[in-house]
Each structure stands twice: as C-alpha cells, then as structure tokens.
Amino acid sequence: MSDAVICPACVGLPDGPLERAASNGSDQIILLLPGIHCVACINGVERALRSMDGVANARVNLSMKRVTVGLHRPIPAEDLIDTLEMAGFEARVLDTGLLGVETDSYGRGLLTRIAISGFAMMNVMLLSVAVWSGAVGATQHLFHLISASIAIPALIYAAQPFFRNAWQALSVRRLNMDVPISLAIILAAGMSLFETFVGGVQVYFDAAISLTFFLLVGRYLDHRSRKAAASAAVQLSALEVPRVMRSREGVREMVDFAELAVDDHVIVLPGGRIPVDGIITDGESEIDRSLLTGESKPISARMGAIVSAGEVNMTGPLTIRAATVGDNTTLRKMVTMVDQAEAVRNRYTAIADRAAAFYAPVVHLLALAAFVGWVAYSGDVRLSLNIAVATLIITCPCALGLAVPAVSTTAAGRLFRMGLLVKDGTALERLAEVDTVVFDKTGTLTLPAAAGDALDAEDQSVALALTRNTTHPVSQAIAAALLGDGIEPAEVSGQTEHPGQGISAWYQGQQVRLGSGAWLGAGQGTFIQIGNAAPKKIALQSQLREGAAELIAAWQTQGLNVQLVSGDDPVETARVAEMLGITDWRAQFSPAEKIGYIEGLRANGARVLMVGDGLNDTGALAAADASVSPATAADASRAAADVVLLNDSLKPLVDLPLIARAAKRRVMENFGIAVGYNAIAIPIALAGFATPLLAAVAMSTSSITVLLNTLRLRGRV
C-alpha cells in the first residue's frame, strides 16, 4: 500500500505553491483527484503516472485537486485512471462544466447586443428629436435614411435572441413573450423603411431600437439571476466509481463498474468510495456514512459488516462481496430519488411566466383590433397598419420584461454582499412563500467539537501532536479545540495509523496512543494514553454553529415553523433541539425518510424551506419548495440548493425571508406600474395619437420607473 494513501501518517500540509515545473509533452490530459490531501499524495500520484510508458511528466495542483499529465503519445484517460486507482488514488476525467469554468458565451453575447443597441438607440433618438423639433422635407428624409442605416443593422444583430425564441415557440404552435416583441420590432422596422422610401413621416426606428435595448437589459438581468448550477442528480451520479478493483482467484484487475456482478469481490483502498452494497469479507477500517445517514462520527467496520454504495473507506483496505450492483445500489436509488424530487420542484411556474401566458395573446388581439377597426373606420390600410404597429410598440412588455429580473438581480446583489449566493431565478419567489423550515443538524446547525479541559497540559500537547496532521473528522475536531486553546504540540516520532482503532507514536521514550476506548481497554469513547498511565477520556460532542441560536429565534419571531430532522441519534438530536428552542424534532431519518417527510408537509399545504449540508440531505433539498446549503456542503448539496451560505456564521440567513418577501412586493408593484402604464398608453395608441417619439418616450419612462422602484430593495426591508 502506498504511503500516499495513509494521509494521517503524512507530515505537513504546506499552503504554498505545489505545482512542479514539467515538460508537458505533445498532448495533455487533466484528471480530477478528489481524495488527495498532502505532499505524500502529490509524490505518489506523480510517481505512479511517470512510471507509465508514454507519460512525459505529471504535475499535481493540490489546491485544485487535479493533475495535468503530459504525454509523448496518445494514452486513453482510462489507462491513467486505472494506474492511479491501482496505486490507491481515486481519479476521474476533469469535467470543466461541473467545475463552472466554462465561458458564459450567451451572457457575453447579450452584453455585446446591449452595447450595440444602446449606441444605436442614442444616435437614432437624437435624430428623432431633431425631426420632431421641426425638420421637414429633404432634411427630414435625410435624417430618416441615416436612422435606417443605423437602426436596421443594429436590430438585425441585437434582436436575434427574441427572433430565435419566437420562432421556436411558433414552430410548436404556441405563444411566448418573444412573439409580440419580435412582431413589434419587425413591423416597426419594416413600416419605418417603407415610410422612409415613400417619403412618409411616421417612422418607428427610435421606438424599435429602444424597445430592443431595454428588453435586452431585462434579458441579461434574467440570465444572471437564472444561471443555474449543475443538477444535483448529476453531481450525485459523479460520486459513482466508474472503474473498480475486482479480485478473482487472487488476481486483481480494474474493470468498468457496469461489468460487476453479484458475489464479485471488490477491493476498496483507504480514501476510496465504496461502489456496491455488500459485506466485508476481509480487512478492518472506519467508514464515513454521512452520505446515507448524516452520522457525524465514522463507524468501525470489519469482516461481516454490511456496507453501502457511496460510503467512504477511511483508514484500511477492505475486500467487499457485492450483494447489489448497477441500478439496485443505494447510491443509484438516491440519484433516482433526487432526480424525481427536482422534477417536482421544477414544475413551479414563475410569476413572469404566468403574466406572459396572459399578456402575449392580449397584445396581439389589441393590435389586430386596432388594425381592423381603423380599416373599417378610415379605409386607409397604410394608416391602419401604422396605428396597429404603434399599438404593438407602446404595449410591448418593456416594463413587464424588467419587472422580475431587475428585482431578482438587485435582491441577489444585496444578499451576496451579506454572504448569500442566490443560484436560481425563481428562488426568491419561492422563499417569499415559505412558512415552514426544516433543518438538518450535523454540519448545518452544529459542527464537531472536542473539549480538552479534562486533560492536563502534557496530555493536551501530545494529543495535538497526534491529531494535527490527520484527516479523520474526530482528530480534526480535537486538533481544532486544542489549537484554539493555544496549545503547542509535543515532539513525537514514529507516528502510525491503526485502521479502525487510532493513532500511536513515541514520546520521550514511551509509547503514546489516541483512539477508541475498545482499543485502549477503557470503554466507550475516545481516549489518550501516555506510556502505562491510565487512559484519559477526551470529551467529544457537537457545538452550535455561530449564529445558529440567533437564526432560530429570529425565524420563529418572523412566524416560521422551525423543525429539526436529523440522521443522527435521538440523544444528540434532542440535546441540540433543546439548546435551540426547537420543540418539533426527529432523529435517525434516512435520506428517503427526509424526502417523504418534506413531501408530506407539502401535501398538507406547507411551503417548506430545507436547510442542510450533507449528501444525505440532497434529496430533501431538491424536494423542498426552497433550499439553503452552506458553502462547506457536499457538491451535490450545493447543486440542489437555491441559496448557498458563503460564511461560517448562520447570521446572514436571518433577513433572507424578509428580503425575499420584500422582493416579491417589488415585483408585484412593478407589475402594477406596467399595468398602469398600459391603461394609459393603450387608449392613446388605439385612438391613433401615439407618435413614434411618444411611443419610445413612454416605453423608456415605464422602464426607468420600474428600475427606480426596484432600487428600493437596497434599503430597509
């Protein structure tokens, strides 16, 4: 077994640059290494890859947890992964999409279109003002030609997003908000060109380009607020081990996960994720079961113990006989549950979409009524078409298009400055409706902690020396507590990890041990022993996350029904609930039970906000009406959440419901502004009094009014 696998035995965790200068070869492959933690891991990965024929060099980046492999000749990524996994390192091909490093070409395209349409709008509006200030004859005609030469190319390029969306909707025989927008732009530009060439006075270049500009601004704000992270189900699927080490008749081989059969023997090295549900047939280790149960403490596992796919083997190699494979594993079933939960929540219809479903046909009917009515009244098709175009322009949804994205972006910006990242465009709408909050316990309301008060100075110093360089959660909690008390580590040597038991070393000529009471012959719990002295117990329990008490009290004051649902044991769950004043709590809930509980609340009419961090919470986060997860949460949990808490403290969450409710009020007020604007503008347009300049000014005024109302979100809620 490689020393790089047993990271608790590795010395030092430097924070400085760890990339090695290397020849990249003629080709490169980048692999993700989710399990590396230290310098020994770096050396082990690079040594294993450099030993392969065809590999020019390998360079590990510890902070990014990836390795760049330079190749003399093409080598399949699967061969590199197999070599690393035989050496004890989990690896997979880097998916830049999941890492969020892909370029936002759509957003950049919108910004370019905004710049072009804005520049064109300013110039065309200047020319329009000159025309409506008294320019006539040849001067007027010249200004119209110049306006056309500016506006038409700008419209052809800048309005493409609306044209594409409208065509897609019409191709499947339905209407969306982009249909009247596109119709207004095309008719306005077309009629304006016709009027320009025949020497008419009714041109709408200024209205068409200003309409395009303001709607592009709204579309970009909407894009920013709706830019979604990867699906939580995809993130969970990424946890599946694509290649596994199978043992048959004493021969080890790397095979695809799909090739496994029931009763196959699978070898899982320390740090690896268990790929199947099964029974341990050889080995002894500790298992991290937080994915499935939310348990904050690893459990000992030895021959005969039952393990599940998705759990992490922490300290010793294990051989597992597969009981279920493929779609029947616990992890695959969890992926299915999360996928179904996301599908249910994604059926939520945004306020803007509900408004668009009503608004689009009404606008078309009004324009058609204006055309038919004026043809019947005047018999002048050209005049009637101009009035119909004016009706389309003046009723086109600039203010409506800005109403929601402007609010979403402003509220999201305020929340981001508070330490909250809003990931979903409809999140604030759903948060505003929440009346029930379900909290996970471990990692969300509490963090693991240890108390060294019962130990003397020597015990504390030795304990810190044994635990400060390990990755075991209990060891990390002990080290954090001792470092917080200002303890200095003792000088120890020969530190050794004992899988499933603890850590030993030599201190001043005598052996020191820290680990389970069963190993040290001292009963239940975690103990430290120096030489032949009696073992001393180290107090371990969860401590409240900063701001937890203030958050619970504030949300209860705001009228929210706060509940605690945990996968942990009843004693610890009850203790935390009592500390926080939560009377409604449940313990030992599996991921499926959490999803079922939340679905039950929703079936009874509750609007549920789920706050959790573990992989076992992913399904519940997706099943709730809205969800929050800390930045320290598992990738899949962050992907499922609508809001990510960027700080260690929970205090920024206090005002989240208040800001969400205020944002919804601003949205409804903006809709009111849009409706009021149309109530005034539509009769003017239908009566034939809407000149092109008036249409453009009216649209701009309504849009600016919406933006000014939105800015009220920056103040008190």
LINMOWO-V550570 format. One record per residue. N is the residue number from 1. RES is the residue in three letters. PSI is psi as a letter, one per 40 degrees, with the letter a starting at -180 (NA if undefined). Layout:
BEGIN
n = (N & N)
res = (RES & RES)
psi = (PSI & PSI)
END
This chain:
BEGIN
n = (1 & 2 & 3 & 4 & 5 & 6 & 7 & 8 & 9 & 10 & 11 & 12 & 13 & 14 & 15 & 16 & 17 & 18 & 19 & 20 & 21 & 22 & 23 & 24 & 25 & 26 & 27 & 28 & 29 & 30 & 31 & 32 & 33 & 34 & 35 & 36 & 37 & 38 & 39 & 40 & 41 & 42 & 43 & 44 & 45 & 46 & 47 & 48 & 49 & 50 & 51 & 52 & 53 & 54 & 55 & 56 & 57 & 58 & 59 & 60 & 61 & 62 & 63 & 64 & 65 & 66 & 67 & 68 & 69 & 70 & 71 & 72 & 73 & 74 & 75 & 76 & 77 & 78 & 79 & 80 & 81 & 82 & 83 & 84 & 85 & 86 & 87 & 88 & 89 & 90 & 91 & 92 & 93 & 94 & 95 & 96 & 97 & 98 & 99 & 100 & 101 & 102 & 103 & 104 & 105 & 106 & 107 & 108 & 109 & 110 & 111 & 112 & 113 & 114 & 115 & 116 & 117 & 118 & 119 & 120 & 121 & 122 & 123 & 124 & 125 & 126 & 127 & 128 & 129 & 130 & 131 & 132 & 133 & 134 & 135 & 136 & 137 & 138 & 139 & 140 & 141 & 142 & 143 & 144 & 145 & 146 & 147 & 148 & 149 & 150 & 151 & 152 & 153 & 154 & 155 & 156 & 157 & 158 & 159 & 160 & 161 & 162 & 163 & 164 & 165 & 166 & 167 & 168 & 169 & 170 & 171 & 172 & 173 & 174 & 175 & 176 & 177 & 178 & 179 & 180 & 181 & 182 & 183 & 184 & 185 & 186 & 187 & 188 & 189 & 190 & 191 & 192 & 193 & 194 & 195 & 196 & 197 & 198 & 199 & 200 & 201 & 202 & 203 & 204 & 205 & 206 & 207 & 208 & 209 & 210 & 211 & 212 & 213 & 214 & 215 & 216 & 217 & 218 & 219 & 220 & 221 & 222 & 223 & 224 & 225 & 226 & 227 & 228 & 229 & 230 & 231 & 232 & 233 & 234 & 235 & 236 & 237 & 238 & 239 & 240 & 241 & 242 & 243 & 244 & 245 & 246 & 247 & 248 & 249 & 250 & 251 & 252 & 253 & 254 & 255 & 256 & 257 & 258 & 259 & 260 & 261 & 262 & 263 & 264 & 265 & 266 & 267 & 268 & 269 & 270 & 271 & 272 & 273 & 274 & 275 & 276 & 277 & 278 & 279 & 280 & 281 & 282 & 283 & 284 & 285 & 286 & 287 & 288 & 289 & 290 & 291 & 292 & 293 & 294 & 295 & 296 & 297 & 298 & 299 & 300 & 301 & 302 & 303 & 304 & 305 & 306 & 307 & 308 & 309 & 310 & 311 & 312 & 313 & 314 & 315 & 316 & 317 & 318 & 319 & 320 & 321 & 322 & 323 & 324 & 325 & 326 & 327 & 328 & 329 & 330 & 331 & 332 & 333 & 334 & 335 & 336 & 337 & 338 & 339 & 340 & 341 & 342 & 343 & 344 & 345 & 346 & 347 & 348 & 349 & 350 & 351 & 352 & 353 & 354 & 355 & 356 & 357 & 358 & 359 & 360 & 361 & 362 & 363 & 364 & 365 & 366 & 367 & 368 & 369 & 370 & 371 & 372 & 373 & 374 & 375 & 376 & 377 & 378 & 379 & 380 & 381 & 382 & 383 & 384 & 385 & 386 & 387 & 388 & 389 & 390 & 391 & 392 & 393 & 394 & 395 & 396 & 397 & 398 & 399 & 400 & 401 & 402 & 403 & 404 & 405 & 406 & 407 & 408 & 409 & 410 & 411 & 412 & 413 & 414 & 415 & 416 & 417 & 418 & 419 & 420 & 421 & 422 & 423 & 424 & 425 & 426 & 427 & 428 & 429 & 430 & 431 & 432 & 433 & 434 & 435 & 436 & 437 & 438 & 439 & 440 & 441 & 442 & 443 & 444 & 445 & 446 & 447 & 448 & 449 & 450 & 451 & 452 & 453 & 454 & 455 & 456 & 457 & 458 & 459 & 460 & 461 & 462 & 463 & 464 & 465 & 466 & 467 & 468 & 469 & 470 & 471 & 472 & 473 & 474 & 475 & 476 & 477 & 478 & 479 & 480 & 481 & 482 & 483 & 484 & 485 & 486 & 487 & 488 & 489 & 490 & 491 & 492 & 493 & 494 & 495 & 496 & 497 & 498 & 499 & 500 & 501 & 502 & 503 & 504 & 505 & 506 & 507 & 508 & 509 & 510 & 511 & 512 & 513 & 514 & 515 & 516 & 517 & 518 & 519 & 520 & 521 & 522 & 523 & 524 & 525 & 526 & 527 & 528 & 529 & 530 & 531 & 532 & 533 & 534 & 535 & 536 & 537 & 538 & 539 & 540 & 541 & 542 & 543 & 544 & 545 & 546 & 547 & 548 & 549 & 550 & 551 & 552 & 553 & 554 & 555 & 556 & 557 & 558 & 559 & 560 & 561 & 562 & 563 & 564 & 565 & 566 & 567 & 568 & 569 & 570 & 571 & 572 & 573 & 574 & 575 & 576 & 577 & 578 & 579 & 580 & 581 & 582 & 583 & 584 & 585 & 586 & 587 & 588 & 589 & 590 & 591 & 592 & 593 & 594 & 595 & 596 & 597 & 598 & 599 & 600 & 601 & 602 & 603 & 604 & 605 & 606 & 607 & 608 & 609 & 610 & 611 & 612 & 613 & 614 & 615 & 616 & 617 & 618 & 619 & 620 & 621 & 622 & 623 & 624 & 625 & 626 & 627 & 628 & 629 & 630 & 631 & 632 & 633 & 634 & 635 & 636 & 637 & 638 & 639 & 640 & 641 & 642 & 643 & 644 & 645 & 646 & 647 & 648 & 649 & 650 & 651 & 652 & 653 & 654 & 655 & 656 & 657 & 658 & 659 & 660 & 661 & 662 & 663 & 664 & 665 & 666 & 667 & 668 & 669 & 670 & 671 & 672 & 673 & 674 & 675 & 676 & 677 & 678 & 679 & 680 & 681 & 682 & 683 & 684 & 685 & 686 & 687 & 688 & 689 & 690 & 691 & 692 & 693 & 694 & 695 & 696 & 697 & 698 & 699 & 700 & 701 & 702 & 703 & 704 & 705 & 706 & 707 & 708 & 709 & 710 & 711 & 712 & 713 & 714 & 715 & 716 & 717)
res = (MET & SER & ASP & ALA & VAL & ILE & CYS & PRO & ALA & CYS & VAL & GLY & LEU & PRO & ASP & GLY & PRO & LEU & GLU & ARG & ALA & ALA & SER & ASN & GLY & SER & ASP & GLN & ILE & ILE & LEU & LEU & LEU & PRO & GLY & ILE & HIS & CYS & VAL & ALA & CYS & ILE & ASN & GLY & VAL & GLU & ARG & ALA & LEU & ARG & SER & MET & ASP & GLY & VAL & ALA & ASN & ALA & ARG & VAL & ASN & LEU & SER & MET & LYS & ARG & VAL & THR & VAL & GLY & LEU & HIS & ARG & PRO & ILE & PRO & ALA & GLU & ASP & LEU & ILE & ASP & THR & LEU & GLU & MET & ALA & GLY & PHE & GLU & ALA & ARG & VAL & LEU & ASP & THR & GLY & LEU & LEU & GLY & VAL & GLU & THR & ASP & SER & TYR & GLY & ARG & GLY & LEU & LEU & THR & ARG & ILE & ALA & ILE & SER & GLY & PHE & ALA & MET & MET & ASN & VAL & MET & LEU & LEU & SER & VAL & ALA & VAL & TRP & SER & GLY & ALA & VAL & GLY & ALA & THR & GLN & HIS & LEU & PHE & HIS & LEU & ILE & SER & ALA & SER & ILE & ALA & ILE & PRO & ALA & LEU & ILE & TYR & ALA & ALA & GLN & PRO & PHE & PHE & ARG & ASN & ALA & TRP & GLN & ALA & LEU & SER & VAL & ARG & ARG & LEU & ASN & MET & ASP & VAL & PRO & ILE & SER & LEU & ALA & ILE & ILE & LEU & ALA & ALA & GLY & MET & SER & LEU & PHE & GLU & THR & PHE & VAL & GLY & GLY & VAL & GLN & VAL & TYR & PHE & ASP & ALA & ALA & ILE & SER & LEU & THR & PHE & PHE & LEU & LEU & VAL & GLY & ARG & TYR & LEU & ASP & HIS & ARG & SER & ARG & LYS & ALA & ALA & ALA & SER & ALA & ALA & VAL & GLN & LEU & SER & ALA & LEU & GLU & VAL & PRO & ARG & VAL & MET & ARG & SER & ARG & GLU & GLY & VAL & ARG & GLU & MET & VAL & ASP & PHE & ALA & GLU & LEU & ALA & VAL & ASP & ASP & HIS & VAL & ILE & VAL & LEU & PRO & GLY & GLY & ARG & ILE & PRO & VAL & ASP & GLY & ILE & ILE & THR & ASP & GLY & GLU & SER & GLU & ILE & ASP & ARG & SER & LEU & LEU & THR & GLY & GLU & SER & LYS & PRO & ILE & SER & ALA & ARG & MET & GLY & ALA & ILE & VAL & SER & ALA & GLY & GLU & VAL & ASN & MET & THR & GLY & PRO & LEU & THR & ILE & ARG & ALA & ALA & THR & VAL & GLY & ASP & ASN & THR & THR & LEU & ARG & LYS & MET & VAL & THR & MET & VAL & ASP & GLN & ALA & GLU & ALA & VAL & ARG & ASN & ARG & TYR & THR & ALA & ILE & ALA & ASP & ARG & ALA & ALA & ALA & PHE & TYR & ALA & PRO & VAL & VAL & HIS & LEU & LEU & ALA & LEU & ALA & ALA & PHE & VAL & GLY & TRP & VAL & ALA & TYR & SER & GLY & ASP & VAL & ARG & LEU & SER & LEU & ASN & ILE & ALA & VAL & ALA & THR & LEU & ILE & ILE & THR & CYS & PRO & CYS & ALA & LEU & GLY & LEU & ALA & VAL & PRO & ALA & VAL & SER & THR & THR & ALA & ALA & GLY & ARG & LEU & PHE & ARG & MET & GLY & LEU & LEU & VAL & LYS & ASP & GLY & THR & ALA & LEU & GLU & ARG & LEU & ALA & GLU & VAL & ASP & THR & VAL & VAL & PHE & ASP & LYS & THR & GLY & THR & LEU & THR & LEU & PRO & ALA & ALA & ALA & GLY & ASP & ALA & LEU & ASP & ALA & GLU & ASP & GLN & SER & VAL & ALA & LEU & ALA & LEU & THR & ARG & ASN & THR & THR & HIS & PRO & VAL & SER & GLN & ALA & ILE & ALA & ALA & ALA & LEU & LEU & GLY & ASP & GLY & ILE & GLU & PRO & ALA & GLU & VAL & SER & GLY & GLN & THR & GLU & HIS & PRO & GLY & GLN & GLY & ILE & SER & ALA & TRP & TYR & GLN & GLY & GLN & GLN & VAL & ARG & LEU & GLY & SER & GLY & ALA & TRP & LEU & GLY & ALA & GLY & GLN & GLY & THR & PHE & ILE & GLN & ILE & GLY & ASN & ALA & ALA & PRO & LYS & LYS & ILE & ALA & LEU & GLN & SER & GLN & LEU & ARG & GLU & GLY & ALA & ALA & GLU & LEU & ILE & ALA & ALA & TRP & GLN & THR & GLN & GLY & LEU & ASN & VAL & GLN & LEU & VAL & SER & GLY & ASP & ASP & PRO & VAL & GLU & THR & ALA & ARG & VAL & ALA & GLU & MET & LEU & GLY & ILE & THR & ASP & TRP & ARG & ALA & GLN & PHE & SER & PRO & ALA & GLU & LYS & ILE & GLY & TYR & ILE & GLU & GLY & LEU & ARG & ALA & ASN & GLY & ALA & ARG & VAL & LEU & MET & VAL & GLY & ASP & GLY & LEU & ASN & ASP & THR & GLY & ALA & LEU & ALA & ALA & ALA & ASP & ALA & SER & VAL & SER & PRO & ALA & THR & ALA & ALA & ASP & ALA & SER & ARG & ALA & ALA & ALA & ASP & VAL & VAL & LEU & LEU & ASN & ASP & SER & LEU & LYS & PRO & LEU & VAL & ASP & LEU & PRO & LEU & ILE & ALA & ARG & ALA & ALA & LYS & ARG & ARG & VAL & MET & GLU & ASN & PHE & GLY & ILE & ALA & VAL & GLY & TYR & ASN & ALA & ILE & ALA & ILE & PRO & ILE & ALA & LEU & ALA & GLY & PHE & ALA & THR & PRO & LEU & LEU & ALA & ALA & VAL & ALA & MET & SER & THR & SER & SER & ILE & THR & VAL & LEU & LEU & ASN & THR & LEU & ARG & LEU & ARG & GLY & ARG & VAL)
psi = (h & i & d & d & d & g & d & d & e & i & h & i & g & i & e & a & h & e & i & h & h & i & h & e & a & e & i & i & h & h & i & h & g & e & e & i & e & a & d & d & d & d & d & d & d & d & d & d & d & e & e & h & h & e & h & d & i & h & h & h & h & d & d & e & f & i & h & h & h & h & h & d & i & h & h & h & d & d & d & d & d & d & d & d & d & d & e & e & h & h & i & i & h & h & g & d & d & d & e & f & e & i & i & g & d & d & d & d & d & d & d & d & d & d & d & d & d & d & d & d & d & d & d & d & d & d & d & d & d & d & d & e & e & e & h & i & b & d & d & d & d & d & d & d & d & d & d & d & d & d & d & d & d & d & d & d & d & d & e & d & d & d & d & d & d & d & d & d & d & d & d & e & f & i & i & a & d & e & d & d & d & d & d & d & d & d & d & d & d & d & d & d & d & d & d & d & d & e & f & i & e & g & i & f & d & d & d & d & d & d & d & d & d & d & d & d & d & d & d & d & d & d & d & d & d & e & h & i & i & i & i & d & d & d & d & d & d & e & e & i & h & d & h & i & h & i & h & h & f & e & h & h & i & h & i & i & d & e & e & i & i & h & e & i & h & h & h & h & i & h & e & i & h & h & e & i & h & a & h & h & e & i & i & h & a & i & h & h & e & d & d & d & e & e & h & e & h & i & i & i & h & a & h & e & i & h & i & i & h & d & i & h & h & d & d & i & i & i & h & h & h & h & d & i & i & b & e & e & i & d & d & d & d & d & d & d & d & d & d & d & d & d & d & d & d & e & e & h & h & i & d & d & d & d & d & d & d & d & d & d & d & d & d & d & d & d & d & d & d & d & d & d & d & d & d & d & d & d & e & h & d & d & d & d & d & d & d & d & d & d & d & d & d & d & e & i & g & d & d & d & d & e & d & d & d & d & d & d & d & d & d & d & d & d & d & d & d & e & f & h & h & h & d & h & d & e & d & d & d & d & d & d & e & h & e & h & h & h & h & i & c & h & e & c & d & i & i & i & i & i & h & e & d & e & i & i & d & d & d & d & d & d & d & d & d & d & e & d & e & i & e & h & d & d & d & d & d & d & d & d & d & d & d & d & e & f & i & h & i & i & h & i & i & f & h & h & h & h & h & e & d & a & i & i & a & h & h & f & e & i & h & i & i & h & a & i & d & d & d & e & f & e & a & i & a & h & i & i & h & h & b & e & i & h & i & h & h & h & h & h & i & i & i & h & i & h & e & d & d & d & d & d & d & d & d & d & d & e & e & i & h & h & i & h & h & i & e & i & i & d & d & d & d & d & d & d & d & d & d & e & f & h & d & h & i & i & i & f & h & i & d & d & d & d & d & d & d & d & d & d & d & d & d & e & e & i & h & h & h & h & h & i & d & i & d & e & e & d & d & d & d & d & d & i & d & i & i & i & i & i & d & e & i & i & d & d & d & d & d & d & i & d & h & h & h & e & i & d & i & e & d & e & e & d & e & d & d & d & d & d & d & d & d & d & d & d & d & d & d & d & d & d & d & d & d & d & d & d & d & d & d & d & d & d & d & d & e & e & e & g & i & d & d & d & d & d & d & d & d & d & d & d & d & d & d & d & d & d & d & d & e & d & e & e & a & i & NA)
END
